[in-house]
Amino acid sequence: MKKSVVLCSMIMSVSLLLGGCGNPFDHMPNLTEEESALIAEYAAGILIKHDKNGGRLASDAEIAAADEREALRQANLDALMETKEKAEEEKEQEKDTQSASPASEKTEESLPFTGIAQFCGADGFQIDYQGYMICDSYPEEDSADMVFAMDATEGNKLLILQFMAENTTSEDKELDMLSKDIRFKISVNDGEMKNALSTLLLDDLSSYRETVPAQTGVMLVLAREISEQEAAELGAISLSMKSASGNATTLLE
């Protein structure tokens, strides 16, 4: 109701300014199409700044927070697209390597899998796979970390792998995965290994760097896009890790 009053009052005010005193409807000037559009746009801008429950005008802080959330969501989308482009580049490089002469080929050392934390050199930690979830966006809408949310692109789903990283020592200890420079790849249904997405998520295993209290754990994730068909028929899930010293692979599901 208040929104209607605001809109009507605004139109009346604009009419008075343009037509002078008296009954505004008797003196309403003939507006051009462009002038009418400007008035309509101004009216819409005023109403958009009101919330849905009582006509409260949004504060500058709320507007800024909304802009920040949108910017971060866009940054995640850009990161997702960048990951896809890098994956395509790597695929082309692998093709070039395979077609090169045997003398110029470099074989990566395949290491036995002894654990995620052990491979990453995260001393004092145990990192164990906990399960997965398939969703259109992550985190969920009601999450406190929604400001860093990422969305699947059209026709795809997000595969979120969950890991518990536990500080097994008697002292608070920093888990610095960011400096480890580990490349994670994920395969579904025995298909091609593809890079985990680069994200701004606070709980991204590949970039996590926080202090974990003694004898406690934190849930971390790796994300990859999969097709809707792969999501509907999801079976085997494998994880590959690559560092400067070599690579190791483990079957998660």
N, C-alpha and C positions, 0 to 999 in steps of 0.2 A: 504494500500500500504506500509506504514511504517513498519507494522508488518511483511510483507513478506521480506522486506529488512533486518530487524533485524534478522529474522530466517536464511536467506541465509548467511548473514555475519557471524553469529554464527557458522553455519555449516562449512563455509570456514575456519574460524579461528581454529576450532577444527581439521579440516583436515590438516592444515599447521603444527599445533603442533605435530600431530601424524606422519605426513609423511615427515616433513622437507620442504625446499624451493622448488621453481619450481611450475609447474602446479599441484594444489592439486588433480585434478581428475586423473592425470597420476600416482600419488604416493599414492593414497588412500589405506590405509592398509586394510587387510581383518579383519573386526571386528567380534567378536563373537556375538552371539545373545544377551548376557547380556550387552556387551558394546554398542550395537546399542540401546537397550532399555534405558540405562542410558542417552545417548545423546538425545534421543527423549523426555525423561522425563524432562531433563534440558531445552530443547527448549520450551516445553509446560509451564514450570514454568515461563519462561521469558515472554511469550505471555499472560499468565493469569494475570500478573501484569499490563497489559495495559488495559485502558478502551475501550469502544466500539466506541468512537467518536473522534478518532484522534491520537491514540497511546500514550496518556499521561501515564507516569509511575505512578502508585498509590503511594502516600506518605505513610510513616510509620504510620502516624496518621490515615489515611483512612483505612489502613489494620487493625490497632488495633481497630478502631471503628466497622468495619465489624465483627471482631472476638467477640467483646463485644456484638453486637446485636445477633449473633448466640448463644452465651453462655446464654443470657437472655431468648431467645426463648426456648432453651433446658431446662432451669430452670423452665419455665412455663409448659412445657410438663411433666417434672418430677413431678411438683406439682399437675398437673391434674391426673396423674397416682396414686400419693399418696392419693389423695382425694378418688379415686375409691376404693383403697385398704381399706381405713378407713371405707368407706361406707359398704363394704362387712363384715368387722370385726364387725361393729355396728349391722348389720343385724343378724349375728350369735349370738351376745350377747343378742339381743332382743328375739331371738328364745329360748335361754337358760333361760332367765328371765320368758318367758311365760310358760315354762315347769316346772318352779320351784314351790314349795309349796306356797299356798296363804299366809302363815305367813311370807315368806321371800320376798314377792313382795313389791315394792315401787311404789306408784302411783304418777306421776308428776301432779302438780297443773295446771289446765287449767285456764288461765287468760282471761278476756274479752279484746278484741282488742280495744284500745283507740287511736292508732296511732303508727307509727314506732318510731318516736323520743321519744314519751312518754314511750314506752316499753323499749327502750334502755337507758333511763335516759339522753338523750341529751337535757338538759335544754337550753332554748333560741333558739331552732331550730324547724323547721317544715320540715318533710321529707315526700314527697308525690310521689306516683307512677305516672310516666309519659307515659309509654308505653314499647314496646319491639321491638327487631329486631332479625332476624335469619340470621346467616352468617357462613362462613367457617373459618374466622379468625377475630380477634378483637384486636386493632382497625383496621380501613380500611387502605389499602396500602399507601394512601397519607397523613395519619395522622402524626402529629409531634411526637406522642408517639409510633410510630411503633416499636421502639427499645424494648418495653415491650410487643409486640404482642403475642397472643396465638392462636394456631390453633386447630380446631376440629380433633379428631381422625377419622380414615377411617370409613365410613358408618354412621357418626354422623354429627350433626350441633351444633353450639353454640347458645343457647338462651340467649340473653342479655337483662336483665330487667333494665330499666332506672328510676332513682329517682332524684327528685330535693330536695336538702338539703338547706334550706333557713335560714339564720341568721335573726331572727325576732327582735333582740335587736337593740339598738342605738349605740352599740359599737362593734368593731372587736372582734370576739370570736373564740376560737379554737374548732373545732369539732373533738373530739378524740374517734373514734369508735374502735380503736385498743385495748384500755384498757377495753372496755365494755365486751369483751369476749362473744359476742352474736353469737349463731350458727343459720345460716339461712338455711332453706330448701325450695325447690321449687317443686311443683307438677304440672304436665300438664295433661289435659284431665281427671281430677279426678283420676289420677293414684297415685303411691307411692310417698311419700315425699322423695326427695333425696337432699343431701347436695349441697349447692352452692359451686362452685369450689374455692379452695384456689389459689390465683394468685399473681403476682407481679405488677398487673395493678395499675397505680397511682390513678385511679378513682374507685377503688374497695371499695364499701360501707362498707364491713366488716372490712377493715383494714385502712380506711382513717384517717389521722391525720394531719390536716392543719388548719391554721387560715382563717376564712371566714369573709370578710369585713361586716360591719353593713348593714342590709337591702338588702343584695345581696345573691344569691344562687349559688350553684355549682352542676353540673350534675354528679351523681355517678351511678355505675352499680353493679349488681350481675349477675354472669354467671353460666350456667349449661349446660351440654351436653344433647342433646335429639337425638333420632334416626331420620333418614330421614323420616320415616313414621309418627312419632309424629309431625315433623315439617310440613309435608304436610297436616296434619289433625288437626292442633293446634286449640284448643278451649279454655277451662277453664284453668286459671293459678292461683295457690294459693301460698301464702307465709306463711311459719311457722317460728317463732322466738323462740329461747329457751335461757333462762338465768338461773342463779342459783336459782332464785325465782319461775320459772315456765315457761310455754310456752303459746303462743298466735298465732292464725291463722287468716288470712284474705284472701278473694277472690279478686284478682287483676283484672282478666278478666272474 
